[in-house]
Amino acid sequence: MIKEKTDQLVNEFSLFDEWMDKYTYLIELGKTVPPIDEDKKKEENLIKGCQSRVWLDATLAEGKIHFTADSDAIITKGIAALLIRVFNHETPEAILEADLSFLDTLGLKEHLSPTRSNGLLSMVKQIKFYAMAFQAKS
């Protein structure tokens, strides 16, 4: 349930008053991402529009999408971890219908550099693209 996951993230981020603490938490989230297989670190899995290198891979199993990601930048890896936490093990339909207002509630767009903010949007676009592609196949 995407709504429950986003509500939980908003609650977790609300525990921190300072943005430096939120950045630290984002970095900690990045450390929880299971490592992506080295063979998935290829050009076609590279997110376009990110200043740092971000790889995102998706597979469909039993009607649900499973995401893996990695980045060479710790904040960006944290952003990827946050998105994976929300969208991992969800159906393509649920991902395509997801309310993304939690990103505004978290304040990420305002507190990230413009290039990281663009990267965040690029990651979301790629996640939705995977969802559309898997939905079309089924």
Secondary structure, DSSP 8 states (H G I E B T S, - for coil): -HHHHHHHHHHHHHT--SHHHHHHHHHHHHTTS----GGG-SGGGB-TT-SS-EEEEEEEETTEEEEEEEESSHHHHHHHHHHHHHHTTB-HHHHHH---HHHHHHTHHHHS-HHHHHHHHHHHHHHHHHHHHHHHH-
